[in-house]
């Protein structure tokens, strides 16, 4: 049923540490009819991109925040139902002076008296003193803004804020970093003009010399954000900014090292072929190679808690659970998000295959919640679907490792025949990499982890996992 009273649509709280969001797209315009739970707009935060459903059915009467704007949690974005706001009345034209006043002024002038002067308008009261920068709303900044400021050595109180009460938003500090204020160039001290020579006696006085023309201003060089010939510019999305910030921070934080190993996937290929029809017919899910590797990785992590851990200050954090993240491509390669399966150690192969497929679907449909992308303990990225055979992924902070899986390629491989002789065979081989934080994980530990992971994959039994 359509709402007869106005219902506010507010910026939702998308996680404890998320204090603001950016409007990326409005799905409806003012005057459009919308049903409850139908998508009204899309928002982006530094954690997740998601769709915001309408809280009620009715007509969209107001849109208060435009696409591209970043606002705080709780800000009213739009209204559904009620009446559209009336246009503000035009200001009334000032009335002409009254006739008696004009006649009085004319009579006074005729008698030689000065016309009465109008009473002076009282001066407006002095504005109340504004609070200092430390108290104008900038003293409190969101955790995201505080972190960006700390990373770039910026005092947030020096950044012009456009948020409520002058609060500095994420957009403000990013603009400040990209275009810092330029210090004014020191002005040259004025040179004294030479005194004019005295004119000879009786000579007429010379006319003063015209002032010297100011030099023409130097041409302003093209800025970084100016497109050159053959170039085009597009603004970074909120997600792209978040990815860039996270990747740079990870490289600045962790000591990245990558180790690789080759795995004979013959057993996995054989078992997958047997299970594929059964899983698709009974459960509607495809048991991908990624599901096999993820299940084996979780089993291996049981024996390597540091690979599943993190550094927290000068403490080493280990866990008895695995929140397994998966890098999911969005927007034709222009976006990336890493949701994770909570307590992946409790899932068998079928559960893992279902969980991976569901996470990927929700990520692409923008249905993830902040909880889906928070709390990961280990990540797998799978660029092998595009044919790549090696890579050096960047660790997702604050984790200690990320596993890379690559193209499955048939290659000549040395195996032993029934007599124990070395012979060549054609085998499906996959490269798997482990990028790890060398502050916590040493090369030997990473090597043993990869060795044990390979053994699990190469000896996979039909009743395993």
C-alpha positions in Angstrom: 0.0 0.0 0.0 1.4 3.4 -0.9 2.5 5.7 1.9 0.3 8.8 2.4 2.9 10.4 4.8 6.4 11.2 3.8 8.9 8.4 4.6 12.6 9.4 4.8 15.2 7.3 3.1 18.5 7.7 5.0 22.1 6.7 4.4 22.3 3.3 6.1 24.9 2.2 8.6 27.1 -0.2 6.6 29.3 -1.4 9.4 30.7 -0.2 12.7 33.7 1.6 11.1 31.8 3.1 8.2 30.6 6.6 8.8 29.8 7.9 5.3 28.8 6.7 1.9 28.7 7.9 -1.7 25.6 7.9 -4.0 26.6 6.1 -7.1 23.3 5.8 -8.9 19.6 6.6 -8.5 17.3 3.9 -9.9 14.3 6.2 -9.6 13.6 9.9 -10.3 11.3 12.4 -8.6 7.7 11.5 -9.6 8.4 7.8 -10.1 6.4 5.2 -8.3 8.3 2.6 -6.3 7.3 -0.5 -4.4 8.6 -1.4 -0.9 11.9 -3.3 -1.1 12.5 -2.3 -4.7 15.9 -0.9 -5.4 15.9 2.9 -5.0 19.6 3.7 -5.3 23.1 2.3 -5.2 25.7 3.5 -2.7 29.4 2.9 -2.3 31.6 2.9 0.8 35.2 1.9 1.4 33.9 -1.5 2.5 31.3 -2.5 0.0 29.0 -1.4 -2.9 25.4 -2.2 -2.3 21.8 -1.4 -3.4 19.4 0.4 -1.0 15.8 -0.8 -1.1 12.8 1.5 -0.7 11.5 1.4 2.9 7.9 2.0 1.7 5.7 2.0 -1.4 4.7 5.3 -3.0 5.9 8.1 -5.2 9.4 9.5 -4.9 8.7 13.1 -3.9 12.2 14.4 -3.2 15.8 13.5 -4.0 18.0 15.5 -1.6 21.5 14.1 -2.4 22.8 13.8 -6.0 24.9 11.2 -7.6 28.6 11.4 -6.7 28.0 13.2 -3.4 29.4 11.7 -0.1 27.3 12.1 3.0 27.3 10.9 6.6 25.4 7.9 7.9 21.9 8.9 8.8 21.6 11.7 6.3 18.2 11.9 4.6 18.7 11.0 0.9 15.2 11.1 -0.4 11.5 11.0 0.6 8.7 8.7 -0.5 5.1 9.7 -0.2 3.6 12.9 1.2 3.4 16.0 -0.9 6.1 17.5 -3.1 7.7 20.6 -1.5 6.0 23.8 -2.7 8.2 26.3 -4.6 9.5 29.1 -2.4 7.5 32.4 -3.0 9.3 35.2 -4.9 10.5 38.0 -2.7 8.1 41.0 -2.7 9.3 44.1 -4.5 10.2 47.1 -2.3 7.3 49.6 -1.9 8.0 53.1 -3.3 8.4 56.1 -0.9 5.1 57.4 0.5 3.6 60.5 -1.0 3.6 62.6 2.2 7.3 62.0 2.7 8.0 63.2 -0.8 5.9 66.4 -0.4 7.6 67.2 3.0 11.0 67.0 1.3 9.9 69.3 -1.5 8.5 71.9 0.9 11.7 71.9 3.0 13.8 72.5 -0.1 11.5 75.5 -1.1 12.0 77.1 2.3 15.7 76.6 2.1 15.7 74.1 4.8 17.5 70.8 4.6 15.3 67.9 4.0 14.9 65.6 7.1 17.4 62.8 6.9 16.1 59.3 7.3 16.9 57.6 10.5 20.0 55.4 10.2 19.3 51.7 10.0 20.6 50.1 13.2 23.8 48.1 12.6 23.3 44.4 12.8 24.4 42.7 15.9 27.9 41.4 15.9 28.0 37.7 14.9 28.7 35.3 17.7 32.3 34.3 17.8 32.8 31.1 15.8 34.5 28.2 17.5 38.0 27.5 16.7 38.9 24.9 14.1 39.4 22.3 16.8 35.8 22.8 17.9 34.0 23.4 14.5 33.2 19.7 13.9 36.6 18.9 12.4 37.8 17.6 15.8 35.8 14.5 15.2 36.6 12.7 11.9 35.6 9.2 10.8 38.1 6.3 11.2 38.6 6.3 7.4 39.5 10.0 7.3 41.8 9.7 10.3 43.6 6.8 8.7 44.1 8.6 5.4 45.3 11.7 7.2 47.8 9.7 9.2 49.2 7.9 6.2 49.8 11.2 4.4 51.0 13.2 7.4 48.0 15.6 7.2 46.4 17.5 10.1 42.6 17.1 9.4 42.0 20.5 11.0 43.8 22.1 8.1 41.5 20.6 5.5 38.4 22.6 4.4 35.4 20.5 5.4 32.1 20.3 3.5 30.3 18.0 5.9 27.8 18.9 8.5 29.3 21.7 10.8 32.4 21.8 8.6 33.3 18.2 9.3 36.0 16.8 7.0 34.7 14.0 4.9 36.6 11.3 3.0 36.0 13.2 -0.2 37.4 16.4 1.3 40.7 14.8 2.4 41.2 13.0 -0.9 40.7 16.2 -2.8 43.2 17.9 -0.4 45.8 15.2 -1.1 45.3 15.4 -4.9 45.4 19.2 -5.0 47.2 20.6 -2.0 47.1 24.4 -1.5 50.0 26.1 -3.1 52.1 28.4 -0.9 52.1 32.0 -2.3 55.4 32.9 -4.0 57.4 35.5 -2.0 57.0 39.0 -3.5 60.1 40.8 -4.5 60.9 43.9 -2.5 59.9 47.1 -4.4 62.8 49.0 -5.8 62.9 52.8 -5.1 62.3 54.9 -8.2 65.2 57.3 -9.2 64.6 60.9 -8.3 63.8 63.1 -11.3 66.5 65.6 -12.4 65.7 69.2 -11.4 64.2 71.3 -14.3 66.3 74.3 -15.5 65.1 77.7 -14.2 62.2 79.1 -16.3 61.5 75.9 -18.0 57.8 74.7 -17.9 57.1 71.9 -15.5 57.2 68.5 -17.2 54.0 66.3 -17.2 54.3 63.3 -14.8 55.3 60.1 -16.5 52.6 57.5 -17.0 52.8 54.5 -14.7 54.8 51.5 -16.0 52.7 48.7 -17.4 52.5 45.5 -15.4 54.3 42.5 -16.9 52.0 40.0 -18.5 51.2 37.0 -16.3 53.1 33.8 -17.1 51.0 31.1 -18.8 49.6 28.5 -16.3 51.0 25.1 -17.0 48.6 22.2 -17.6 47.6 20.4 -14.4 47.8 16.7 -13.8 44.0 16.4 -14.3 44.0 17.9 -17.8 43.5 15.6 -20.7 46.1 15.8 -23.5 45.5 15.1 -27.1 44.1 11.6 -27.6 43.3 11.2 -23.9 40.1 11.0 -22.0 39.5 11.4 -18.3 37.0 9.6 -16.0 36.7 10.1 -12.2 37.7 7.3 -9.9 34.7 5.5 -8.3 34.6 5.2 -4.6 35.4 1.5 -5.0 38.4 2.2 -7.2 39.7 4.7 -4.6 39.2 2.2 -1.8 41.1 -0.5 -3.8 44.0 1.9 -4.6 44.2 3.0 -1.0 44.1 -0.6 0.3 46.7 -1.9 -2.1 49.2 0.9 -1.4 48.7 0.5 2.3 49.3 -3.3 2.1 52.6 -2.8 0.2 53.7 -0.2 2.7 52.8 -2.5 5.7 53.8 -6.1 4.8 57.1 -7.5 3.6 55.7 -9.3 0.5 57.3 -12.5 -0.7 55.9 -15.0 -3.2 56.7 -18.7 -3.5 55.3 -21.0 -6.2 54.8 -24.7 -6.7 53.6 -27.0 -9.5 50.7 -29.4 -8.8 49.7 -32.4 -10.8 45.9 -32.1 -10.7 45.1 -35.5 -12.3 43.2 -36.9 -9.3 41.2 -33.7 -8.9 40.3 -33.7 -12.6 39.1 -37.3 -12.5 37.0 -36.9 -9.3 35.5 -33.6 -10.5 34.3 -35.3 -13.7 32.5 -37.9 -11.6 30.9 -35.4 -9.3 30.0 -32.7 -11.8 26.8 -34.3 -13.1 25.7 -35.3 -9.7 26.2 -31.9 -8.1 24.6 -30.0 -11.0 21.6 -32.4 -11.1 20.9 -32.6 -7.4 22.2 -29.3 -6.1 22.4 -27.0 -9.1 26.1 -26.2 -8.3 29.3 -26.8 -10.3 32.2 -28.2 -8.3 34.9 -26.0 -9.8 38.6 -26.6 -9.3 38.6 -23.6 -7.0 36.3 -25.4 -4.6 38.7 -28.4 -4.5 41.7 -26.1 -3.8 39.8 -24.1 -1.2 38.8 -27.2 0.7 42.4 -28.5 0.6 43.8 -25.1 1.6 41.5 -25.0 4.7 42.7 -28.5 5.7 46.3 -27.4 5.3 45.8 -24.2 7.3 44.9 -26.3 10.4 48.6 -27.2 10.6 49.9 -23.7 9.8 48.1 -21.2 12.1 50.6 -18.5 11.4 49.7 -18.5 7.7 46.1 -18.0 8.8 47.1 -15.4 11.4 48.2 -11.8 11.6 50.5 -9.4 13.3 48.7 -7.1 15.7 51.2 -4.6 17.1 54.0 -6.8 18.6 51.6 -9.7 19.1 51.0 -12.7 16.8 47.3 -13.6 16.4 46.3 -17.2 15.6 42.8 -18.6 15.1 41.0 -21.9 15.4 38.8 -20.9 12.5 39.2 -19.9 8.8 37.3 -17.1 7.3 38.2 -17.8 3.7 38.1 -14.8 1.3 37.7 -15.0 -2.5 38.6 -12.1 -4.8 35.6 -11.4 -7.0 35.9 -9.4 -10.2 33.2 -6.7 -10.7 32.3 -4.2 -13.5 34.3 -5.9 -16.3 37.6 -5.7 -14.4 37.1 -2.2 -13.1 36.2 -3.3 -9.6 37.3 -6.0 -7.1 35.8 -7.1 -3.8 36.8 -9.9 -1.4 33.9 -11.4 0.5 34.6 -14.3 2.8 33.0 -17.6 3.9 32.8 -17.6 7.7 34.1 -20.7 9.4 35.1 -22.4 6.1 36.7 -25.2 8.1 33.1 -26.6 8.8 32.3 -26.9 5.1 32.7 -30.1 3.0 33.4 -30.0 -0.7 29.8 -29.5 -1.6 29.3 -26.8 1.0 32.4 -25.0 -0.3 31.2 -25.1 -3.9 27.8 -23.7 -2.9 29.4 -21.0 -0.7 31.7 -19.8 -3.4 29.0 -19.7 -6.1 26.6 -17.8 -3.7 29.3 -15.2 -2.7 30.2 -14.5 -6.3 26.5 -14.1 -7.2 25.7 -11.7 -4.4 28.9 -9.7 -5.1 27.9 -9.2 -8.8 24.3 -8.4 -7.8 25.5 -5.8 -5.2 23.8 -7.7 -2.4 26.8 -8.1 -0.1 26.7 -6.7 3.5 29.7 -5.3 5.4 29.8 -8.5 7.4 30.5 -10.4 4.2 33.7 -8.5 3.6 34.9 -8.1 7.2 36.9 -10.5 9.3 38.7 -12.5 6.6 41.7 -14.5 7.8 43.1 -15.9 4.5 42.3 -15.2 0.8 42.4 -17.0 -2.5 42.5 -15.2 -5.8 41.9 -17.1 -9.1 43.2 -15.3 -12.2 43.8 -18.7 -13.9 40.4 -18.6 -15.5 41.8 -16.2 -18.0 44.8 -18.3 -18.8 47.5 -16.7 -16.6 50.0 -19.1 -15.2 51.8 -17.1 -12.6 51.3 -13.9 -10.5 52.3 -12.1 -7.3 49.1 -11.1 -5.5 48.9 -8.3 -2.9 48.0 -9.4 0.6 44.6 -8.3 1.9 45.4 -6.5 5.2 45.7 -7.4 8.0 46.1 -11.0 6.8 49.4 -12.8 6.5 48.9 -14.6 3.2 47.0 -15.0 -0.1 46.9 -18.0 -2.3 47.0 -17.6 -6.1 45.6 -20.3 -8.4 46.4 -20.3 -12.1 45.6 -21.9 -15.4 45.3 -25.7 -15.6 47.5 -26.6 -18.5 48.3 -30.1 -20.0 52.0 -30.5 -20.1 54.6 -33.3 -20.5 55.4 -34.5 -17.0 57.8 -37.1 -15.6 56.1 -39.9 -13.8 57.1 -43.4 -12.8 55.6 -46.4 -14.5 54.6 -49.7 -12.9 58.2 -50.8 -12.9 59.5 -47.7 -11.3 61.0 -46.2 -14.4 60.8 -42.5 -15.2 58.6 -41.9 -18.2 56.9 -38.9 -19.8 53.1 -38.5 -19.5 50.7 -35.8 -20.4 49.3 -34.4 -17.1 47.1 -31.4 -16.1 49.4 -29.1 -14.2 48.6 -26.0 -12.2 50.9 -23.4 -10.7 49.9 -22.3 -7.2 51.5 -19.4 -5.5 51.6 -18.3 -1.8 52.3 -14.6 -1.2 53.1 -14.1 2.5 54.1 -11.4 4.9 57.8 -12.2 5.6 57.5 -10.3 8.9 55.5 -13.3 10.2 56.0 -16.2 7.7 59.4 -17.4 6.7 60.2 -18.9 3.4 60.7 -22.4 4.9 57.3 -22.3 6.5 55.7 -21.1 3.3 57.5 -23.9 1.4 56.2 -26.6 3.8 52.7 -25.2 3.5 52.7 -25.4 -0.3 54.3 -28.9 -0.2 51.5 -30.2 2.1 48.8 -28.5 0.0 50.2 -30.2 -3.1 50.2 -33.6 -1.4 46.5 -33.2 -0.5 45.5 -32.3 -4.1 47.6 -35.0 -5.7 46.4 -37.7 -3.4 42.7 -36.7 -3.4 40.3 -39.6 -2.7 36.7 -39.8 -3.7 35.6 -39.9 -0.1 37.9 -37.0 1.1 36.8 -33.7 2.5 
